[in-house]
Structure formats: structure tokens, C-alpha cells
Amino acid sequence: MDWGFILERTFSTMFGVEVMVFALAAVGLNVHFGYTGLLNFGQVGFMAAGAYGLGVTIHYFEWSFMVGVAFGIVYSLILAAILGLPTLRLRGDYLAIVTIAASESIRLFVRWRRMKEFTGASEGLGEFADPFYETSLNPFDVGVRYDFGPFSYLGRDLWVLTVGWIVLILTVLFVKRLMSSPWGRALKAIREDEDAARALGKNAYWFKLQSLMLGGVIGGMAGMLQVIQKGSIQADTFNPVITFTIWAILILGGPGRTWSPVIGSMIYWTLIAFLETTLRELPDGASNALEDTIELSDFNISQVRFIMVGLGLILLARYRPQGIFGSREEMALDDR
């Protein structure tokens, strides 16, 4: 086995685009669940709102890139208001039902063939990310490969990673500062005991709506970074599996902790990359022995890696349900 290649791929993934995008989406979910106790099972819907807000604005209306970013944020805010206004006065499980249904409704709506002129339907949208790479702020030549020791990146990917990690770190620091403020302490009070917070004069409904909107905007930013890196928007990439991956990352790191979504994302995707590369690099003897029970095709390797990580998450849920850095109080769902 080529352990040098395995470790190179593993450490390269640790700071890759998937880690960055899912960490940012998990930061938004952490605002919802970790700090406020909102059961949002449709975070991918906010990612889609941000992505299509950016793509449609540039591709269809031919407006500037920054206007597209603004529209992506506005669409995320509108979606949060639409979901939150009728449900946040009810129990938390109503929000969970509405959000997962809304995320699927968005996906099916944008891929509807009658929306092809605006959203590209099932074929998706392209030709909207060029202004991001052509800006004078980009110090990298998009077509040149840059080497950093054993790691090698195209200039295009380096620019996405640079902007994405800056956005992620600034967002985490902003959330950390916000949760240390009176507003953040009010959210935690609502999470712990909403009735007690109301008795102290806090408008729990308004605070929860603000939290839903803030976390939704962060999710929309994650969606924008994801489609910018891909250079296209495909409706079927915004499926419910993405939301549950974000949940797994958040619970792995531990809800209600500032940096846990970032570390959880790094651990999750590093394990995925390590397992996949190791399975592909198995020596002939071990590979043949494993193939007696599992056919090691490309598809099966892709599935086996998730099965193995899933088993690890089951053990984590059994022995440390609060996650690596969390506390049991963050996982108390009974009164939400």
C-alpha cells in the first residue's frame, strides 16, 4: 500500500472544499439547534436558496456578482421568514416537518421543466461563476497548478479555498461574539426553558425567528460557495441527504460549541477520504479476501466508506451522544 499517497489525499481533504462548505452549513445549523433548540431538518433548502439566488441573478438577469450574492442572502432570509412565521409558535417538531418538506419542495420546483428558462430545470445553470475568478482581487492564475510540498492545487481551487476559509473563520468568530452578547444569552435561555425566558419578558417567538434567519443566511452562504466551486447548479445536489450529513457533522463535533462544526466537518470528511483511499490502495491479497464478501467496485467502495463512518457515528451516539466537544444539555430534546 502506498501510505504516502493515502496520507497525502487524507490531509489534502482535511482543508478541502467539502470540509469548508459543510462546516459553514453546520455553523448555521448550530445557530438553529445548538444555541436555540430549533429542529431544522431542511438546511439544504437554505443552501439551495443561496445558490439559486446567486445563479439566477447572474445567469438570467445578467446582474453583477455582488448583486447575486446579495440576492442569495435575501432569498435565504425570505425562506426563513416563510418557514418560521407560521411554525415557531408551535412545538419544535412542527418546524422539523415543515423544513424538510420545504427543502424538497424547493428542489422539485427548481427542477420543474417549466422553470427551465429561469433555473435550468434538471439541466441546471452554468456560466455564473466567472466573475468570481476574474476579479482583480484573485492573486492566482486559474489555469496554473501550484505546488505546496506534496500538495498540488489549481489556481481556481486555491482562490475558492482562500475566500471560503476566510468567510468560514469570520463567520465563526462573528457567531462566537454574538452568542456571548445578551442576544445570544437570550437564545440559550430559550433553548433551556422557553417558558422561563418568556416569564422574564423575552419574546421567544421573535428571538427564534431571528435565529432561524441568521442560521439560514449562513446556510445560504455555504450553498453559494459550493456552486461557485463546481461552476454549475444542479437541483438534485440539494437533496435531504445533505441535510442529514450536516446534522452528522454537527453532532460529531458537539452542538452549542463555537468551533465544533468546523472540527466535526474536518473529522468527518477526513475519515471518508482516508477510508476510500485505503480501500482503493489495498494490496492484492487483502483486496481479494475482501472481495469474497464485497465486490470492490467504485460504487461499492463509495458506499462502504459511508457504512463504516456510520458505524462510528452509532458508537458515538451510544457512548457520547453530546458529541466530542458538546455537553449533554445541548442534546436535551424532550422539552423542545
DRENKOLVEX-187845 format. One record per residue (C-alpha): x, y, z. Coordinates in pm, whole numbers, plus 50000, padded with zeros to 5 digits. Example, Ala and Ser with C-alpha at 12.3 -4.5 7.8 and 13.67 -1.06 7.14 Angstrom:
2
+-------+-------+-------+
|     X |     Y |     Z |
+-------+-------+-------+
| 51230 | 49550 | 50780 |
| 51367 | 49894 | 50714 |
+-------+-------+-------+
//
This chain:
336
+-------+-------+-------+
|     X |     Y |     Z |
+-------+-------+-------+
| 50000 | 50000 | 50000 |
| 50121 | 50348 | 49917 |
| 50083 | 50512 | 50259 |
| 50240 | 50833 | 50134 |
| 49966 | 50872 | 49875 |
| 49696 | 50779 | 50128 |
| 49817 | 51037 | 50381 |
| 49857 | 51300 | 50110 |
| 49498 | 51256 | 49994 |
| 49373 | 51247 | 50353 |
| 49544 | 51567 | 50467 |
| 49455 | 51743 | 50143 |
| 49087 | 51666 | 50209 |
| 49111 | 51800 | 50565 |
| 49122 | 52157 | 50431 |
| 48929 | 52097 | 50110 |
| 48617 | 52250 | 49968 |
| 48379 | 51985 | 50110 |
| 48507 | 52049 | 50462 |
| 48470 | 52424 | 50420 |
| 48118 | 52415 | 50270 |
| 47973 | 52162 | 50515 |
| 48139 | 52334 | 50811 |
| 47977 | 52664 | 50714 |
| 47638 | 52497 | 50671 |
| 47685 | 52327 | 51009 |
| 47766 | 52662 | 51172 |
| 47425 | 52783 | 51055 |
| 47259 | 52467 | 51186 |
| 47443 | 52515 | 51514 |
| 47281 | 52857 | 51549 |
| 46943 | 52688 | 51497 |
| 46981 | 52375 | 51706 |
| 47289 | 52415 | 51923 |
| 47208 | 52761 | 52056 |
| 46829 | 52791 | 52011 |
| 46699 | 52434 | 52009 |
| 46528 | 52462 | 51669 |
| 46489 | 52130 | 51486 |
| 46571 | 52234 | 51132 |
| 46573 | 51931 | 50900 |
| 46589 | 52140 | 50584 |
| 46924 | 52321 | 50598 |
| 46987 | 52214 | 50240 |
| 46688 | 52429 | 50141 |
| 46872 | 52739 | 50262 |
| 47179 | 52626 | 50068 |
| 46963 | 52595 | 49756 |
| 46811 | 52939 | 49817 |
| 47156 | 53097 | 49832 |
| 47285 | 52904 | 49531 |
| 46990 | 52983 | 49305 |
| 46971 | 53340 | 49428 |
| 47329 | 53385 | 49307 |
| 47298 | 53181 | 48988 |
| 46966 | 53312 | 48861 |
| 47063 | 53674 | 48928 |
| 47383 | 53645 | 48723 |
| 47278 | 53394 | 48456 |
| 46924 | 53512 | 48385 |
| 46921 | 53881 | 48481 |
| 47290 | 53933 | 48391 |
| 47350 | 54146 | 48701 |
| 47682 | 54177 | 48881 |
| 47832 | 53910 | 49103 |
| 47794 | 54107 | 49427 |
| 47428 | 54176 | 49347 |
| 47390 | 53800 | 49303 |
| 47543 | 53740 | 49646 |
| 47303 | 53996 | 49795 |
| 47005 | 53824 | 49632 |
| 47124 | 53487 | 49763 |
| 47123 | 53630 | 50115 |
| 46782 | 53792 | 50062 |
| 46631 | 53467 | 49934 |
| 46763 | 53285 | 50242 |
| 46606 | 53548 | 50468 |
| 46274 | 53525 | 50286 |
| 46274 | 53145 | 50310 |
| 46343 | 53163 | 50685 |
| 46056 | 53407 | 50732 |
| 45818 | 53191 | 50528 |
| 45910 | 52881 | 50729 |
| 45932 | 53046 | 51070 |
| 45635 | 53279 | 51086 |
| 45365 | 53006 | 51086 |
| 45556 | 52738 | 51282 |
| 45771 | 52890 | 51555 |
| 45475 | 52945 | 51786 |
| 45419 | 52569 | 51780 |
| 45628 | 52279 | 51913 |
| 45971 | 52213 | 51767 |
| 45867 | 51903 | 51571 |
| 45636 | 52115 | 51353 |
| 45937 | 52314 | 51235 |
| 46120 | 51988 | 51158 |
| 45833 | 51867 | 50939 |
| 45794 | 52199 | 50760 |
| 46165 | 52247 | 50691 |
| 46226 | 51902 | 50541 |
| 45913 | 51936 | 50329 |
| 46015 | 52287 | 50218 |
| 46365 | 52179 | 50116 |
| 46225 | 51902 | 49896 |
| 45962 | 52138 | 49753 |
| 46235 | 52384 | 49653 |
| 46437 | 52109 | 49483 |
| 46137 | 51979 | 49289 |
| 46025 | 52331 | 49197 |
| 46358 | 52446 | 49053 |
| 46397 | 52125 | 48850 |
| 46041 | 52153 | 48713 |
| 46064 | 52167 | 48332 |
| 45852 | 52482 | 48317 |
| 46121 | 52659 | 48520 |
| 46392 | 52576 | 48267 |
| 46415 | 52936 | 48142 |
| 46493 | 53063 | 48492 |
| 46659 | 52778 | 48684 |
| 46770 | 52544 | 48407 |
| 46533 | 52276 | 48543 |
| 46702 | 51935 | 48571 |
| 46989 | 52051 | 48344 |
| 47090 | 52321 | 48592 |
| 47265 | 52653 | 48548 |
| 47617 | 52743 | 48444 |
| 47823 | 53042 | 48336 |
| 47767 | 53244 | 48651 |
| 48090 | 53188 | 48847 |
| 48335 | 53353 | 48604 |
| 48321 | 53699 | 48772 |
| 48433 | 53536 | 49097 |
| 48754 | 53411 | 48936 |
| 48815 | 53708 | 48707 |
| 48817 | 53967 | 48983 |
| 49133 | 54172 | 49029 |
| 49145 | 54051 | 49392 |
| 49233 | 53699 | 49278 |
| 49614 | 53659 | 49307 |
| 49612 | 53316 | 49142 |
| 49616 | 53223 | 48776 |
| 49310 | 52996 | 48748 |
| 49474 | 52767 | 48494 |
| 49808 | 52722 | 48671 |
| 49882 | 52443 | 48918 |
| 50052 | 52548 | 49242 |
| 50259 | 52303 | 49444 |
| 50296 | 52318 | 49823 |
| 50521 | 52029 | 49913 |
| 50327 | 51710 | 49841 |
| 50004 | 51905 | 49781 |
| 49905 | 52046 | 49445 |
| 49613 | 52278 | 49364 |
| 49484 | 52458 | 49060 |
| 49474 | 52835 | 49098 |
| 49097 | 52816 | 49054 |
| 49059 | 52590 | 49358 |
| 49308 | 52791 | 49564 |
| 49101 | 53107 | 49521 |
| 48782 | 52928 | 49629 |
| 48959 | 52778 | 49930 |
| 49111 | 53113 | 50028 |
| 48782 | 53302 | 50012 |
| 48585 | 53014 | 50164 |
| 48806 | 52967 | 50468 |
| 48819 | 53342 | 50530 |
| 48438 | 53353 | 50517 |
| 48413 | 53049 | 50744 |
| 48656 | 53180 | 51007 |
| 48496 | 53527 | 51011 |
| 48151 | 53370 | 51042 |
| 48258 | 53150 | 51333 |
| 48415 | 53448 | 51511 |
| 48101 | 53654 | 51447 |
| 47878 | 53378 | 51590 |
| 48110 | 53339 | 51889 |
| 48090 | 53711 | 51965 |
| 47715 | 53714 | 51906 |
| 47649 | 53423 | 52140 |
| 47844 | 53599 | 52414 |
| 47617 | 53902 | 52385 |
| 47282 | 53949 | 52564 |
| 47108 | 53836 | 52244 |
| 47299 | 53508 | 52243 |
| 47234 | 53450 | 52611 |
| 46863 | 53502 | 52545 |
| 46877 | 53229 | 52277 |
| 47041 | 52989 | 52522 |
| 46778 | 53071 | 52784 |
| 46504 | 52990 | 52531 |
| 46679 | 52665 | 52445 |
| 46697 | 52562 | 52810 |
| 46348 | 52670 | 52920 |
| 46130 | 52873 | 52686 |
| 45856 | 52929 | 52944 |
| 46105 | 53070 | 53194 |
| 46250 | 53300 | 52927 |
| 45902 | 53430 | 52849 |
| 45836 | 53485 | 53218 |
| 46144 | 53708 | 53224 |
| 45997 | 53923 | 52947 |
| 46177 | 53774 | 52646 |
| 45983 | 53749 | 52322 |
| 46077 | 53388 | 52246 |
| 45897 | 53382 | 51912 |
| 46089 | 53684 | 51780 |
| 46423 | 53553 | 51907 |
| 46365 | 53214 | 51743 |
| 46271 | 53380 | 51415 |
| 46589 | 53589 | 51424 |
| 46792 | 53276 | 51494 |
| 46627 | 53092 | 51204 |
| 46705 | 53381 | 50970 |
| 47069 | 53412 | 51083 |
| 47138 | 53039 | 51050 |
| 46955 | 53035 | 50717 |
| 47176 | 53312 | 50577 |
| 47488 | 53120 | 50686 |
| 47348 | 52811 | 50511 |
| 47282 | 53020 | 50200 |
| 47645 | 53135 | 50201 |
| 47755 | 52771 | 50213 |
| 47536 | 52696 | 49911 |
| 47686 | 52985 | 49717 |
| 48043 | 52871 | 49786 |
| 47955 | 52517 | 49685 |
| 47814 | 52608 | 49342 |
| 48091 | 52863 | 49277 |
| 48347 | 52586 | 49319 |
| 48152 | 52348 | 49095 |
| 48079 | 52618 | 48836 |
| 47722 | 52492 | 48795 |
| 47400 | 52448 | 48989 |
| 47220 | 52113 | 48976 |
| 46890 | 52080 | 49160 |
| 46944 | 51718 | 49258 |
| 47259 | 51801 | 49455 |
| 47034 | 51974 | 49711 |
| 46871 | 51657 | 49841 |
| 46780 | 51566 | 50202 |
| 47094 | 51352 | 50239 |
| 47295 | 51676 | 50250 |
| 47096 | 51799 | 50550 |
| 47150 | 51477 | 50742 |
| 47522 | 51486 | 50661 |
| 47530 | 51836 | 50810 |
| 47349 | 51702 | 51119 |
| 47603 | 51420 | 51150 |
| 47888 | 51671 | 51132 |
| 47729 | 51896 | 51395 |
| 47657 | 51609 | 51635 |
| 48004 | 51466 | 51578 |
| 48167 | 51792 | 51686 |
| 47909 | 51872 | 51952 |
| 47615 | 52119 | 51936 |
| 47639 | 52453 | 52109 |
| 48015 | 52489 | 52073 |
| 48161 | 52759 | 51851 |
| 48430 | 52564 | 51665 |
| 48272 | 52218 | 51684 |
| 48106 | 52237 | 51336 |
| 48445 | 52309 | 51177 |
| 48626 | 52032 | 51363 |
| 48335 | 51792 | 51307 |
| 48346 | 51859 | 50934 |
| 48722 | 51808 | 50923 |
| 48697 | 51477 | 51110 |
| 48404 | 51351 | 50902 |
| 48548 | 51423 | 50558 |
| 48899 | 51319 | 50660 |
| 48766 | 50978 | 50766 |
| 48572 | 50948 | 50440 |
| 48882 | 51028 | 50233 |
| 49107 | 50800 | 50439 |
| 48872 | 50502 | 50413 |
| 48810 | 50546 | 50040 |
| 49179 | 50585 | 49953 |
| 49278 | 50293 | 50177 |
| 49018 | 50063 | 50019 |
| 49140 | 50156 | 49673 |
| 49503 | 50100 | 49770 |
| 49457 | 49762 | 49937 |
| 49722 | 49508 | 49834 |
| 49606 | 49221 | 49615 |
| 49582 | 48965 | 49894 |
| 49370 | 49180 | 50125 |
| 49166 | 49309 | 49833 |
| 49088 | 48957 | 49710 |
| 48990 | 48846 | 50061 |
| 48756 | 49141 | 50098 |
| 48607 | 49087 | 49754 |
| 48487 | 48744 | 49868 |
| 48222 | 48927 | 50069 |
| 48208 | 49269 | 49899 |
| 48267 | 49343 | 49536 |
| 48510 | 49638 | 49544 |
| 48371 | 49831 | 49252 |
| 48390 | 50209 | 49252 |
| 48026 | 50228 | 49358 |
| 48064 | 49980 | 49642 |
| 48375 | 50149 | 49777 |
| 48178 | 50473 | 49785 |
| 47906 | 50301 | 49987 |
| 48135 | 50105 | 50218 |
| 48315 | 50419 | 50336 |
| 47985 | 50574 | 50447 |
| 47878 | 50249 | 50615 |
| 48199 | 50240 | 50818 |
| 48169 | 50606 | 50918 |
| 47803 | 50541 | 51003 |
| 47904 | 50260 | 51238 |
| 48142 | 50501 | 51408 |
| 47863 | 50756 | 51448 |
| 47640 | 50488 | 51604 |
| 47911 | 50413 | 51860 |
| 47949 | 50786 | 51925 |
| 47572 | 50818 | 51979 |
| 47585 | 50526 | 52221 |
| 47880 | 50632 | 52434 |
| 47898 | 51010 | 52385 |
| 47568 | 51140 | 52244 |
| 47666 | 51503 | 52310 |
| 47948 | 51480 | 52055 |
| 48321 | 51520 | 52101 |
| 48314 | 51873 | 52246 |
| 47948 | 51909 | 52344 |
| 47762 | 51859 | 52668 |
| 47453 | 51654 | 52735 |
| 47247 | 51968 | 52793 |
| 47289 | 52065 | 52425 |
| 47125 | 51737 | 52322 |
| 46821 | 51763 | 52550 |
| 46528 | 51740 | 52311 |
| 46244 | 51647 | 52546 |
| 46108 | 51996 | 52613 |
| 46171 | 52147 | 52272 |
+-------+-------+-------+
//
